[in-house]
Amino acid sequence: MKQTILTKITDIMTERNIGKTELAKQLNISRTTLWRYLENKKDIPLETFLNICEVLEIKLTFQK
């Protein structure tokens, strides 16, 4: 499931033509750190995940 979320984030970045460097800059983190998150090398802190969603305008919905 985690990989699905990371894939979706990457797909949205591609669709919106937002590169890793630009997103990292908006999140105030290094490009390397963002790469580690997106490659599932490091867990994304909740606050950073929510910031990614905000920057990419991803609406969070929960299903039972």
SERO-4910 file (N, C-alpha, C, O; in steps of 0.05 Angstrom, whole numbers):
BEGIN
 pado doro    nc1    nc2    nc3   cac1   cac2   cac3    cc1    cc2    cc3    oc1    oc2    oc3
  Met    A     16    -24      0      0      0      0     17     25      0     11     45    -14
  Lys    A     39     25     15     56     48     17     67     55    -11     69     78    -19
  Gln    A     75     34    -26     86     38    -53     65     51    -71     72     67    -88
  Thr    A     40     44    -67     18     55    -83     17     85    -78     13    101    -97
  Ile    A     19     93    -54     18    122    -47     41    137    -59     38    158    -70
  Leu    A     65    125    -56     89    138    -68     87    139    -98     95    160   -110
  Thr    A     77    119   -111     73    119   -140     53    140   -148     57    154   -167
  Lys    A     32    143   -133     12    163   -138     24    192   -136     19    209   -153
  Ile    A     39    196   -115     52    222   -112     71    228   -136     70    250   -147
  Thr    A     87    208   -144    105    212   -167     89    217   -192     97    234   -208
  Asp    A     67    202   -196     50    206   -220     38    235   -221     38    247   -242
  Ile    A     29    244   -198     18    271   -196     40    292   -202     35    312   -216
  Met    A     64    287   -192     86    306   -197     91    307   -228     95    329   -238
  Thr    A     90    284   -241     95    283   -270     72    297   -284     77    313   -302
  Glu    A     47    292   -277     24    304   -290     25    334   -287     17    349   -306
  Arg    A     34    344   -265     35    373   -260     61    386   -266     66    410   -261
  Asn    A     79    370   -277    106    379   -286    121    393   -263    133    414   -266
  Ile    A    120    379   -239    135    389   -216    157    369   -211    153    346   -205
  Gly    A    182    379   -213    205    362   -208    212    359   -179    201    373   -162
  Lys    A    230    340   -174    238    335   -146    251    360   -134    247    366   -110
  Thr    A    267    374   -150    281    397   -139    261    419   -131    264    431   -110
  Glu    A    241    424   -148    221    444   -143    204    436   -118    200    453   -101
  Leu    A    196    411   -117    179    402    -94    196    404    -68    186    413    -48
  Ala    A    220    394    -69    238    395    -45    241    424    -36    240    430    -12
  Lys    A    244    443    -54    247    471    -47    222    481    -33    224    495    -13
  Gln    A    199    474    -44    173    483    -32    169    471     -4    156    483     13
  Leu    A    180    447      0    177    433     25    199    441     45    198    434     69
  Asn    A    218    455     35    241    464     52    257    439     62    265    438     85
  Ile    A    261    420     44    277    397     50    297    393     27    293    405      6
  Ser    A    317    377     30    336    373      9    324    354    -12    306    338     -7
  Arg    A    335    356    -37    326    339    -58    332    310    -52    317    292    -58
  Thr    A    355    306    -39    363    278    -31    343    266    -12    336    243    -14
  Thr    A    335    282      8    315    272     27    289    265     13    277    244     19
  Leu    A    280    283     -5    255    277    -19    258    251    -36    240    235    -36
  Trp    A    281    248    -49    286    224    -64    284    199    -46    273    179    -54
  Arg    A    296    201    -23    295    178     -4    266    171      3    259    148      6
  Tyr    A    250    191      7    221    186     13    208    173    -10    194    153     -7
  Leu    A    211    184    -34    197    174    -58    207    147    -67    192    132    -79
  Glu    A    232    140    -60    242    114    -66    238     94    -44    249     71    -45
  Asn    A    224    102    -23    218     85      0    243     76     15    244     54     26
  Lys    A    263     93     14    288     88     29    286     99     58    301     91     75
  Lys    A    267    117     62    264    129     88    234    135     91    221    144     72
  Asp    A    223    131    115    195    137    120    190    167    119    207    183    129
  Ile    A    167    174    108    160    202    107    146    210    133    126    198    141
  Pro    A    157    230    147    143    240    171    115    250    163    111    260    141
  Leu    A     96    246    181     68    254    175     66    283    167     52    290    148
  Glu    A     80    301    181     78    329    174     88    334    146     76    350    131
  Thr    A    110    321    138    120    324    111    100    312     90     96    324     69
  Phe    A     89    290     96     69    278     79     45    297     74     36    301     52
  Leu    A     36    309     96     14    328     94     22    353     78      6    364     63
  Asn    A     47    361     81     57    384     65     59    377     36     52    393     19
  Ile    A     67    352     30     68    343      2     40    344    -10     36    354    -32
  Cys    A     21    334      5     -7    334     -4    -17    363     -9    -31    368    -29
  Glu    A    -10    381      8    -18    409      6     -6    421    -19    -20    434    -35
  Val    A     20    418    -23     34    430    -46     23    418    -72     20    433    -91
  Leu    A     18    392    -73      9    379    -97    -22    380   -100    -33    370   -119
  Glu    A    -35    393    -80    -64    395    -80    -78    368    -82    -96    363    -98
  Ile    A    -68    350    -65    -79    323    -63    -99    323    -41    -93    329    -18
  Lys    A   -123    315    -47   -145    314    -27   -143    286    -13   -144    265    -27
  Leu    A   -142    286     13   -141    261     28   -169    252     34   -185    267     45
  Thr    A   -174    227     27   -200    215     34   -195    187     46   -175    174     39
  Phe    A   -211    180     64   -208    154     78   -233    137     72   -255    146     72
  Gln    A   -228    111     67   -249     93     62   -248     70     82   -226     62     91
  Lys    A   -271     59     89   -272     37    107   -269     11     91   -269    -11    103
***
